[in-house]
C-alpha cells in the first residue's frame, strides 16, 4: 500500500531498528503487512507508532468481539471522519474476513443486509459526536465493550493522522475502487485476518503506564494500557504549544459538537497568527483541510518532521479524548445512557474537564 506522504519524509522501513522494527514485525505477523503507510508515517516518533499499533492490535485484532463487526466499526468511524483511505482499507479487510457480499454492498454505498451489521456500522458512524458512544443500547454484548470502543477510538486517531499526513489513495491510480482488486487484496490478507491473535503482545513494545491510568471501559483487558500509553505519548505534544495556544485549542474543543467545520473556519486563528494552534485544531476537527500553506506558516528551522507528527498526533488525540469523555458514566452504571437532546435532535455535548490539555500525565 504505497502512497505519497504529504508533509514528511518518513524513514525507510528497511532501515528500522529497535521499537520501530518491533512494531513492523508484529504488523507483518498480525496484520498481514509489514509497514503500511498508515504506520510508517508515525515512525519518526517511535513511542507514537508503538502506542497506535498497540491500541489497534489489542482492540480490532486481538480484543473481544467479532472481527467483521469491528471492521464495520472502523469503516463507520472512517466514513464519519471523511477518511477515504481508511474507508477503502476496511472494505478490503471485510473481504479478508470472508464477508465478500457485505464488502461490496458497502462499496456501492448500500446498507448492510444484516440488521445487526447495520446497527454496528451506524454506531461507528455516530461515534464522532461527543457523547454518542454513551448512547444505548449497544449493538454488541457489553462484555465486548473494550474491543468495540477501543476499535472506534483507535480509528478516530488513525483517520486523523492519515488524513493529515498521508495521501487519500490506498493504491496507485485508485485501483482499490475496482471490485477485482478489492477482492484479491482481501484474499491475500485472509489467512492473517482470520487467524486468532493472543491478547497483550503489543504491550511489550510500550513504556508501560501505571495500571491506574487504564480507562474503566477497558475492563482490565490489554486495550486499557494500550489506550493509556497512546494518551500519554500523544498528549506530550502539548509542549509544542505555548499557554495561549493551549487555551485557544481547549476553548475550541469544548464547543465542538462533532460537526465538520465550514471552509471559512470561523473563530479559528489565521495561518500566520497562531499557526501551531491552527494545525492542532485542524488535525482534531478537519485534518483533510491541512494545506501546504498551513504547514509552511508553522515551519521553523527547529520544526522537524517529528515535531509535525507530534503536533498532528496531539490534535488527533484531543478529538479522541473529546469523543471518549462520556464513557465513564456508562461503565459505572452498567448501561449506556440516553442523553438529553438538543432542539435538532442531536446529543447535547458534555463539557470536557479543564484538564483537557496537560492533565493526562
DOVO-212630 format. One line per field, with one value per residue: residue number from 1; residue in three letters; chain; x negated, y, z negated of N, C-alpha, C in turn. Coordinates in steps of 0.2 Angstrom, whole numbers. Each point is the difference from the previous one (the first is absolute). Layout:
BEGIN
drense = NUM/... $
zamar = ALA/... $
fike = A/... $
n.u = X/... $
n.v = Y/... $
n.w = Z/... $
ca.u = X/... $
ca.v = Y/... $
ca.w = Z/... $
c.u = X/... $
c.v = Y/... $
c.w = Z/... $
This chain:
BEGIN
drense = 1/2/3/4/5/6/7/8/9/10/11/12/13/14/15/16/17/18/19/20/21/22/23/24/25/26/27/28/29/30/31/32/33/34/35/36/37/38/39/40/41/42/43/44/45/46/47/48/49/50/51/52/53/54/55/56/57/58/59/60/61/62/63/64/65/66/67/68/69/70/71/72/73/74/75/76/77/78/79/80/81/82/83/84/85/86/87/88/89/90/91/92/93/94/95/96/97/98/99/100/101/102/103/104/105/106/107/108/109/110/111/112/113/114/115/116/117/118/119/120/121/122/123/124/125/126/127/128/129/130/131/132/133/134/135/136/137/138/139/140/141/142/143/144/145/146/147/148/149/150/151/152/153/154/155/156/157/158/159/160/161/162/163/164/165/166/167/168/169/170/171/172/173/174/175/176/177/178/179/180/181/182/183/184/185/186/187/188/189/190/191/192/193/194/195/196/197/198/199/200/201/202/203/204/205/206/207/208/209/210/211/212/213/214/215/216/217/218/219/220/221/222/223/224/225/226/227/228/229/230/231/232/233/234/235/236/237/238/239/240/241/242/243/244/245/246/247/248/249/250/251/252/253/254/255/256/257/258/259/260/261/262/263/264/265/266/267/268/269/270/271/272/273/274/275/276/277/278/279/280/281/282/283/284/285/286/287/288/289/290/291/292/293/294/295/296/297/298/299/300/301/302/303/304/305/306/307/308/309/310/311/312/313/314/315/316/317/318/319/320/321/322/323/324/325/326/327/328/329/330/331/332/333/334/335/336/337/338/339/340/341/342/343/344/345/346/347/348/349/350/351/352/353/354/355/356/357/358/359/360/361 $
zamar = UNK/UNK/UNK/UNK/UNK/UNK/UNK/UNK/UNK/UNK/UNK/UNK/UNK/UNK/UNK/UNK/UNK/UNK/UNK/UNK/UNK/UNK/UNK/UNK/UNK/UNK/UNK/UNK/UNK/UNK/UNK/UNK/UNK/UNK/UNK/UNK/UNK/UNK/UNK/UNK/UNK/UNK/UNK/UNK/UNK/UNK/UNK/UNK/UNK/UNK/UNK/UNK/UNK/UNK/UNK/UNK/UNK/UNK/UNK/UNK/UNK/UNK/UNK/UNK/UNK/UNK/UNK/UNK/UNK/UNK/UNK/UNK/UNK/UNK/UNK/UNK/UNK/UNK/UNK/UNK/UNK/UNK/UNK/UNK/UNK/UNK/UNK/UNK/UNK/UNK/UNK/UNK/UNK/UNK/UNK/UNK/UNK/UNK/UNK/UNK/UNK/UNK/UNK/UNK/UNK/UNK/UNK/UNK/UNK/UNK/UNK/UNK/UNK/UNK/UNK/UNK/UNK/UNK/UNK/UNK/UNK/UNK/UNK/UNK/UNK/UNK/UNK/UNK/UNK/UNK/UNK/UNK/UNK/UNK/UNK/UNK/UNK/UNK/UNK/UNK/UNK/UNK/UNK/UNK/UNK/UNK/UNK/UNK/UNK/UNK/UNK/UNK/UNK/UNK/UNK/UNK/UNK/UNK/UNK/UNK/UNK/UNK/UNK/UNK/UNK/UNK/UNK/UNK/UNK/UNK/UNK/UNK/UNK/UNK/UNK/UNK/UNK/UNK/UNK/UNK/UNK/UNK/UNK/UNK/UNK/UNK/UNK/UNK/UNK/UNK/UNK/UNK/UNK/UNK/UNK/UNK/UNK/UNK/UNK/UNK/UNK/UNK/UNK/UNK/UNK/UNK/UNK/UNK/UNK/UNK/UNK/UNK/UNK/UNK/UNK/UNK/UNK/UNK/UNK/UNK/UNK/UNK/UNK/UNK/UNK/UNK/UNK/UNK/UNK/UNK/UNK/UNK/UNK/UNK/UNK/UNK/UNK/UNK/UNK/UNK/UNK/UNK/UNK/UNK/UNK/UNK/UNK/UNK/UNK/UNK/UNK/UNK/UNK/UNK/UNK/UNK/UNK/UNK/UNK/UNK/UNK/UNK/UNK/UNK/UNK/UNK/UNK/UNK/UNK/UNK/UNK/UNK/UNK/UNK/UNK/UNK/UNK/UNK/UNK/UNK/UNK/UNK/UNK/UNK/UNK/UNK/UNK/UNK/UNK/UNK/UNK/UNK/UNK/UNK/UNK/UNK/UNK/UNK/UNK/UNK/UNK/UNK/UNK/UNK/UNK/UNK/UNK/UNK/UNK/UNK/UNK/UNK/UNK/UNK/UNK/UNK/UNK/UNK/UNK/UNK/UNK/UNK/UNK/UNK/UNK/UNK/UNK/UNK/UNK/UNK/UNK/UNK/UNK/UNK/UNK/UNK/UNK/UNK/UNK/UNK/UNK/UNK/UNK/UNK/UNK/UNK/UNK/UNK/UNK/UNK/UNK/UNK/UNK/UNK/UNK/UNK/UNK/UNK/UNK/UNK/UNK $
fike = A/A/A/A/A/A/A/A/A/A/A/A/A/A/A/A/A/A/A/A/A/A/A/A/A/A/A/A/A/A/A/A/A/A/A/A/A/A/A/A/A/A/A/A/A/A/A/A/A/A/A/A/A/A/A/A/A/A/A/A/A/A/A/A/A/A/A/A/A/A/A/A/A/A/A/A/A/A/A/A/A/A/A/A/A/A/A/A/A/A/A/A/A/A/A/A/A/A/A/A/A/A/A/A/A/A/A/A/A/A/A/A/A/A/A/A/A/A/A/A/A/A/A/A/A/A/A/A/A/A/A/A/A/A/A/A/A/A/A/A/A/A/A/A/A/A/A/A/A/A/A/A/A/A/A/A/A/A/A/A/A/A/A/A/A/A/A/A/A/A/A/A/A/A/A/A/A/A/A/A/A/A/A/A/A/A/A/A/A/A/A/A/A/A/A/A/A/A/A/A/A/A/A/A/A/A/A/A/A/A/A/A/A/A/A/A/A/A/A/A/A/A/A/A/A/A/A/A/A/A/A/A/A/A/A/A/A/A/A/A/A/A/A/A/A/A/A/A/A/A/A/A/A/A/A/A/A/A/A/A/A/A/A/A/A/A/A/A/A/A/A/A/A/A/A/A/A/A/A/A/A/A/A/A/A/A/A/A/A/A/A/A/A/A/A/A/A/A/A/A/A/A/A/A/A/A/A/A/A/A/A/A/A/A/A/A/A/A/A/A/A/A/A/A/A/A/A/A/A/A/A/A/A/A/A/A/A/A/A/A/A/A/A/A/A/A/A/A/A/A/A/A/A/A/A/A/A/A/A/A/A $
n.u = -4/-3/-1/2/-5/4/-3/-1/-6/5/-3/-4/5/-4/0/6/-1/-2/3/-3/-5/0/2/-5/-4/3/-1/-6/-1/2/-3/-5/-3/-6/1/7/2/6/-5/-3/6/1/-4/0/6/-5/0/1/-5/-4/1/-1/-5/-2/3/-3/-6/0/3/-2/-6/-2/4/4/4/5/-5/4/3/-6/0/7/-2/-5/4/4/-5/-3/6/1/-6/4/-2/0/-7/3/5/-4/-4/5/1/-6/-1/6/-3/-5/5/1/2/-1/6/-1/-6/3/5/-5/-4/6/-2/1/6/-3/0/-5/6/-3/-2/6/2/-4/1/6/-1/-4/4/4/-5/0/6/-3/0/-1/-6/3/3/6/1/-5/-3/-3/-2/2/0/2/3/-5/2/6/0/-5/4/6/-3/-2/5/3/-5/0/7/-1/-4/3/5/-4/-2/5/-1/5/-4/3/1/-6/2/1/-4/0/1/-5/6/-3/-2/6/3/-4/1/7/0/-4/5/4/-6/-3/4/0/-7/2/1/-5/4/-2/-1/5/2/-4/3/4/0/0/7/2/1/-1/-5/1/4/6/2/-7/3/-6/2/-4/6/1/-5/3/6/-2/-4/5/4/-4/-1/6/2/-5/3/3/-6/3/5/1/0/-1/-4/-2/1/-2/-4/-1/1/-4/-4/1/0/-4/5/-6/2/1/-5/3/-1/4/1/6/-3/-2/-6/-2/-2/0/6/2/-6/-3/3/-1/-7/0/3/-4/-5/3/2/-5/-3/5/1/-5/-3/-4/5/5/-3/0/6/0/-3/-5/-6/3/5/-2/-1/-4/-2/0/-3/-4/0/-1/-4/-2/1/-2/-5/-1/1/-5/-4/2/-2/-6/1/5/-5/-4/5/-1/-7/1/4/-4/3/1/-2/6/-5/0/5/-4/1/-6/1/-5/-5/1/-4/-3/-1/-5/-3/-2/-1/4/-3/-5/6/-3/-4 $
n.v = -6/2/5/6/1/3/0/-6/-1/-5/-2/-3/-4/0/6/-3/2/-3/5/4/-3/1/7/1/-3/3/5/-3/-2/6/4/-4/6/0/5/-1/4/-3/-5/-1/4/-5/-3/6/-2/-4/4/5/-2/-1/6/3/-3/1/6/0/-2/3/5/2/-2/2/6/1/-5/0/-3/-3/-1/-2/-4/-2/-1/-3/-4/-1/-1/-4/-3/-1/-3/-3/-6/2/2/2/4/2/1/3/2/1/2/3/1/3/2/0/6/-4/-3/0/-2/-4/-2/0/-4/-3/1/-6/-1/-2/-6/-2/0/-5/-2/2/-3/-5/-1/1/-5/-3/1/-2/-4/4/0/4/-5/-1/-2/5/1/-2/-6/-4/0/-1/-6/2/-7/2/4/-3/-5/1/2/-4/-4/2/0/-6/-1/3/-3/-6/1/3/-4/-5/3/1/-7/-3/-2/2/-1/-6/0/-1/6/0/-5/2/5/-4/-3/-1/7/2/-4/1/7/-1/-4/5/3/-4/-4/6/3/-6/1/-3/5/-3/1/6/-3/5/-2/-5/4/0/7/-5/2/4/-5/5/1/-6/2/2/3/1/0/2/1/-2/0/-1/-4/-3/1/-2/-4/-1/0/-4/-4/-1/0/-4/-1/1/-3/-1/1/7/3/6/-3/-2/6/2/-5/0/7/-1/-4/4/4/-5/0/-1/6/0/4/6/1/5/-5/2/5/-3/-1/6/-1/7/0/-6/-1/-1/5/3/-3/2/6/2/-2/4/5/2/-5/-2/5/-4/5/0/5/-4/-5/3/2/-6/-2/-2/2/2/1/-6/-5/-2/6/-1/-5/3/6/-3/-4/6/4/-5/0/6/-1/-5/4/4/-4/-2/7/-2/-4/4/4/-2/0/6/2/-2/6/1/6/3/3/5/2/2/6/-1/-3/4/-4/3/4/-5/5/2/-4/4/-7/3/6/-4/-3/-3/3 $
n.w = 0/6/-4/1/-4/-3/-6/0/-1/-1/-5/4/1/5/-2/-1/-6/-5/-3/4/0/-6/1/5/-5/-5/3/2/-7/-3/4/2/-3/2/5/-1/5/-2/-1/6/1/-5/4/3/-3/-2/-6/5/3/-6/-3/6/1/-6/1/6/-2/-6/5/6/-1/-6/1/-5/4/5/4/4/-6/-2/6/-1/-6/2/4/-5/-5/4/1/-7/0/5/-2/6/-2/-6/3/5/-4/-4/6/1/-6/2/5/-4/-3/7/-2/6/-1/-6/1/5/-4/-5/4/1/-6/0/-3/-5/3/-3/-4/-2/6/2/-5/1/7/-2/-5/4/5/-5/0/5/-1/-3/-4/6/-2/-3/6/-1/1/-2/6/-6/-2/-6/0/6/-4/-3/4/-1/-6/-1/4/-2/-6/1/3/-6/-3/2/0/-6/-2/3/-1/-6/0/2/6/4/5/-1/6/4/3/-6/0/-7/5/3/1/5/0/-2/4/5/-1/-1/5/2/-3/4/1/1/3/2/-1/-5/-4/-3/-5/0/6/2/-6/3/4/-6/-1/-4/0/-5/-2/-4/6/0/5/-4/6/-1/-6/-1/6/4/2/-7/-2/6/-2/-6/4/5/-5/-4/5/2/-6/1/6/-6/-1/6/-5/0/-6/3/4/-5/-2/5/0/-6/0/6/-3/-5/5/1/5/3/1/6/-2/1/7/-2/-3/-2/-3/6/-3/3/6/0/-3/1/4/-6/-3/6/1/-7/1/6/-3/-5/4/4/-2/4/-4/-3/2/6/1/-2/4/6/-2/-1/6/-4/0/-6/5/-2/5/-5/1/6/0/-5/4/5/-3/-2/5/3/-5/0/7/0/-3/5/5/-3/0/4/1/-4/2/6/-1/-4/4/4/2/6/0/-1/3/-4/3/5/2/3/-6/0/-2/-6/2/-3/-5/2/-4/-5/-1/5/-1/0/0/5/-3 $
ca.u = 4/-5/3/-4/1/2/-4/-5/-4/-1/-6/1/1/-6/-6/3/-3/3/7/4/-1/5/7/1/1/6/4/0/3/7/4/-1/-4/-6/-1/4/-2/3/-4/-6/0/-1/-6/-5/1/1/5/7/1/2/7/5/0/3/7/4/-1/3/7/3/-3/0/5/7/5/0/-4/4/3/-5/-2/5/-1/-6/3/5/-4/-3/5/2/-6/-2/-6/1/-5/2/6/-2/-4/5/4/-5/0/6/-1/-4/4/5/7/-1/6/1/-5/2/6/-2/-3/5/4/7/0/-1/6/1/1/-5/-6/2/0/-7/-3/3/-3/-6/1/2/-5/-4/4/-2/6/4/-2/3/7/2/-4/-6/2/-4/0/-4/-7/-4/-1/-6/-2/4/-2/-7/0/2/-4/-6/1/0/-7/-4/3/-3/-7/0/3/-4/-7/-1/4/6/0/-2/-4/-1/5/6/1/4/7/2/2/-5/-6/2/1/-7/-4/3/-2/-7/-1/5/-3/-2/6/4/-3/0/-7/0/0/-5/-7/-3/-2/-7/-3/1/-3/6/2/2/7/6/2/5/7/4/4/-4/2/-6/-3/-6/2/-1/-7/-2/3/-4/-7/1/2/-6/-5/3/1/-7/0/2/-6/-2/5/-1/6/6/2/3/6/4/2/4/6/3/3/5/6/1/5/-1/1/-6/0/0/-6/-2/-3/2/-3/-7/-5/-3/-6/-6/1/-1/0/0/7/4/-1/3/8/2/-2/5/6/0/-7/0/-1/-7/-3/-7/-1/0/-6/-6/0/-2/-6/-6/-6/0/6/-1/6/2/4/6/3/2/5/6/2/3/7/4/2/5/7/2/2/6/5/0/0/6/0/0/7/3/-3/2/7/1/4/-1/5/4/-1/5/0/1/6/-1/0/-7/-1/-3/-7/-2/-6/-6/-3/-5/-6/-1/-7/-5/2/0/-7 $
ca.v = 6/5/6/6/3/7/5/-3/-5/-5/-5/-6/-6/-4/2/1/-3/1/-1/1/-7/-4/1/-3/-8/-2/2/-5/-6/0/4/-2/5/2/7/5/7/3/0/3/7/2/-3/5/0/-7/-1/1/-6/-6/1/-1/-7/-4/1/-3/-8/-2/1/-2/-7/-5/1/-4/2/-3/4/4/5/6/4/4/6/4/3/5/6/3/4/6/5/2/-3/-5/-5/-5/-3/-5/-5/-5/-4/-5/-4/-4/-6/-5/-4/-4/4/3/4/6/5/3/5/7/4/4/5/-3/-2/-8/-4/-3/5/1/4/7/4/1/6/6/2/3/6/5/1/6/5/-1/-3/-5/-6/-2/-1/-7/-6/-1/-5/-6/-1/5/-3/1/7/2/-1/5/7/1/1/7/5/-1/3/7/3/-2/4/7/-1/-1/5/6/-1/-5/1/-3/-7/-6/-3/5/1/-2/-6/-3/1/-6/-5/-6/1/0/-7/-3/2/-3/-7/0/1/-4/-4/4/3/-5/-3/3/3/1/7/3/0/6/4/0/5/7/2/-2/5/-2/-4/4/4/-4/2/-5/-4/-6/-6/-4/-3/3/7/5/3/2/7/4/1/5/6/4/3/6/6/3/5/7/5/4/6/4/0/3/-5/-6/2/1/-6/-3/4/-2/-7/0/1/-5/-5/-5/2/2/7/3/1/6/-1/6/-1/-3/5/0/-4/3/2/-5/-5/-6/-1/-1/-6/-5/0/-4/-8/-3/1/-1/-1/0/7/3/2/2/6/-1/-3/5/5/-3/-3/4/-4/-6/-4/-6/-4/-3/5/1/-7/0/5/-4/-5/4/2/-6/-3/4/-2/-6/1/4/-5/-5/3/-2/-8/-2/-1/-6/-5/0/-2/-7/1/6/5/3/7/5/2/7/2/-4/-7/-3/0/6/-1/1/3/-4/3/5/-3/-3/0/0/-3/-7/-3 $
ca.w = 0/0/2/0/-6/1/-3/-4/3/-5/1/4/-5/1/-5/-7/-6/-7/-1/7/3/-4/2/7/0/-3/6/5/-2/-3/5/6/4/-4/-1/3/-1/-6/-5/2/-1/-7/-2/-3/-7/-1/-5/3/5/-4/-3/5/2/-6/-1/5/0/-6/0/7/2/-5/-6/0/5/6/4/5/-3/-2/6/1/-5/3/7/-1/-2/6/4/-4/0/7/1/6/-1/-5/2/5/-4/-3/5/2/-5/0/5/-3/-5/4/1/6/2/-4/3/6/-2/-3/5/4/-4/-2/-7/-1/0/-7/-4/-5/3/1/-7/-2/5/-2/-6/2/3/-5/-6/1/-4/-7/-4/4/-2/-7/1/0/-2/4/5/-1/-7/-4/-2/6/0/1/6/5/-1/1/7/2/-2/4/7/0/0/7/6/0/2/7/3/0/2/6/6/0/3/-3/5/5/5/-3/2/-5/1/4/-4/1/-4/-7/-2/-1/-6/-6/0/-2/-8/-4/-5/-6/-3/-3/-5/-7/-2/-8/-3/-4/3/2/-6/-1/4/-3/-7/-4/-4/-6/1/-2/5/5/-1/-3/5/3/-4/-1/6/3/4/-4/0/6/1/-4/2/5/-4/-3/5/4/-4/-1/5/-2/-1/6/0/-6/-4/4/5/-4/-2/6/2/-5/1/6/-1/-4/4/6/-1/5/7/4/0/6/3/-3/-7/-4/-6/0/1/6/1/-2/-7/-5/4/-4/-2/6/2/-4/1/6/-1/-4/2/7/2/7/2/-1/6/0/-3/-8/-3/1/-5/-7/0/-2/0/-5/1/4/1/-6/-4/4/-2/-6/0/3/-5/-5/3/1/-6/-3/2/-3/-7/0/1/-5/-7/-3/-1/-7/-3/3/-3/-7/-1/3/6/4/-2/5/-1/2/7/2/4/6/-1/-1/-7/-3/-2/-7/-1/-1/-6/2/1/6/2/-6/-7/1/-2 $
c.u = -4/4/-5/1/0/-5/-7/-4/-2/-6/2/1/-5/-5/3/-4/4/8/4/-1/5/7/1/0/7/6/0/3/8/5/-1/-4/-5/0/5/-1/4/-4/-7/-1/-1/-7/-5/1/2/5/7/2/2/7/6/1/3/7/4/0/4/7/3/-3/1/5/6/4/-2/-4/4/4/-4/-3/5/0/-6/2/5/-3/-4/4/2/-6/-2/-7/0/-5/2/6/-2/-4/4/5/-4/0/6/0/-5/3/4/6/0/6/1/-5/2/6/-3/-4/5/4/6/-1/-1/7/2/1/-5/-6/2/0/-8/-3/3/-3/-7/1/3/-5/-4/3/-2/6/3/-2/4/7/1/6/-6/2/-4/0/-4/-7/-5/-2/-8/-3/4/-2/-7/-1/2/-5/-7/1/2/-6/-3/3/-3/-7/0/3/-5/-7/-1/5/7/1/-3/-5/-1/6/7/2/5/8/3/2/-5/-6/2/0/-7/-4/2/-2/-8/-1/4/-3/-1/6/5/-3/0/-7/1/0/-6/-7/-3/-2/-7/-4/1/-4/7/2/2/7/6/2/4/7/4/3/-4/0/-6/-3/-6/2/-1/-7/-2/3/-3/-6/1/2/-6/-5/3/1/-7/-1/2/-5/-2/4/-2/7/6/2/4/7/5/2/5/7/4/3/5/7/1/5/0/1/-7/0/1/-6/-3/-3/1/-3/-7/-5/-3/-6/-7/1/-2/0/0/7/5/-1/3/7/2/-1/6/7/1/-7/-1/-1/-6/-3/-7/-1/0/-6/-6/1/-2/-8/-5/-6/0/6/-2/6/3/5/7/5/3/6/7/3/3/7/4/2/5/7/2/2/7/6/1/3/7/1/1/7/3/-3/1/7/2/4/-2/6/4/-1/6/-2/1/6/0/0/-7/-2/-3/-7/-2/-6/-6/-4/-6/-7/-1/-7/-5/2/1/-6/0 $
c.v = 6/7/6/3/8/5/-3/-5/-5/-5/-6/-6/-5/2/0/-4/0/-1/0/-7/-5/0/-3/-7/-2/2/-5/-6/0/4/-1/4/2/7/4/7/3/0/3/7/2/-2/5/1/-7/-2/1/-6/-6/0/-1/-7/-4/1/-3/-8/-3/0/-4/-7/-5/1/-4/3/-3/5/3/6/6/3/5/7/4/4/6/6/4/4/7/6/2/-2/-5/-6/-6/-4/-6/-6/-5/-3/-6/-5/-4/-6/-5/-4/-5/2/4/4/6/5/4/4/6/4/3/5/-3/-2/-7/-3/-2/6/1/3/7/4/1/6/6/3/3/7/6/2/6/5/-1/-2/-5/-7/-2/-2/-8/-1/-1/-6/-6/-2/4/-3/2/8/2/-1/5/7/1/0/7/5/0/3/7/3/-2/4/7/0/-1/6/6/-1/-5/2/-4/-7/-5/-3/5/-1/-2/-7/-4/1/-6/-6/-6/1/0/-8/-3/2/-3/-7/-1/1/-5/-4/3/2/-5/-4/3/3/1/7/2/0/7/4/-1/5/7/1/-1/6/-3/-4/4/5/-3/2/-6/-4/-6/-6/-4/-3/3/7/6/3/3/7/5/2/5/7/4/2/5/6/4/6/7/4/3/6/4/0/3/-5/-6/3/1/-7/-3/3/-3/-7/-1/2/-4/-5/-6/2/1/8/2/2/7/-1/6/-1/-3/5/-1/-4/3/3/-5/-7/-7/-2/-2/-7/-6/0/-4/-7/-3/0/-1/-1/0/7/3/1/1/7/0/-2/5/6/-2/-1/5/-5/-6/-4/-5/-4/-3/5/1/-7/1/5/-3/-5/3/1/-7/-3/5/-1/-7/1/3/-6/-5/2/-2/-7/-1/-1/-7/-6/-1/-3/-7/0/6/5/2/8/5/3/8/1/-4/-7/-3/0/6/-2/0/4/-4/3/5/-2/-3/0/0/-4/-8/-3/-6 $
c.w = 0/2/-1/-7/1/-2/-3/5/-5/2/3/-5/0/-5/-7/-5/-6/0/7/4/-4/2/7/0/-2/6/5/-2/-1/5/7/5/-5/-2/4/-1/-6/-6/1/-1/-7/-2/-3/-8/-2/-5/2/5/-4/-3/5/2/-6/-1/6/0/-6/0/6/1/-6/-6/1/5/6/5/5/-3/-2/6/2/-4/3/6/-2/-3/6/4/-3/1/7/2/6/0/-4/2/5/-4/-3/4/2/-6/-2/5/-3/-6/3/1/6/2/-4/2/6/-1/-2/6/5/-4/-3/-8/-1/0/-7/-5/-6/2/2/-7/-2/4/-2/-6/1/3/-5/-5/1/-5/-8/-4/4/-2/-7/2/0/4/4/5/-1/-7/-4/-2/5/0/1/7/5/-2/1/8/2/-2/4/7/0/0/7/6/0/2/7/4/1/3/5/5/-1/3/-3/5/6/5/-3/2/-4/2/5/-4/0/-5/-7/-2/0/-6/-6/0/-2/-7/-4/-5/-6/-4/-3/-5/-7/-2/-8/-2/-3/3/1/-6/-2/4/-3/-6/-4/-4/-7/1/-2/5/5/-1/-2/5/3/-4/-2/5/3/3/-5/0/7/1/-5/2/6/-2/-2/6/4/-3/-2/5/-2/-2/6/1/-6/-3/4/5/-4/-2/6/3/-5/1/6/-1/-5/3/6/-1/5/7/4/2/8/3/-3/-7/-4/-7/-1/1/7/1/-3/-7/-5/4/-3/-2/5/2/-5/0/6/-1/-4/4/8/3/8/3/-1/6/-1/-3/-8/-3/1/-5/-7/0/-2/1/-5/0/4/1/-6/-4/4/-2/-7/-1/3/-5/-6/2/0/-6/-4/2/-3/-8/-1/1/-6/-7/-4/-2/-7/-3/1/-4/-7/-1/3/6/4/-2/6/0/2/7/1/4/7/-1/-1/-7/-2/-2/-7/-1/-1/-6/2/1/7/3/-6/-6/1/-2/-4 $
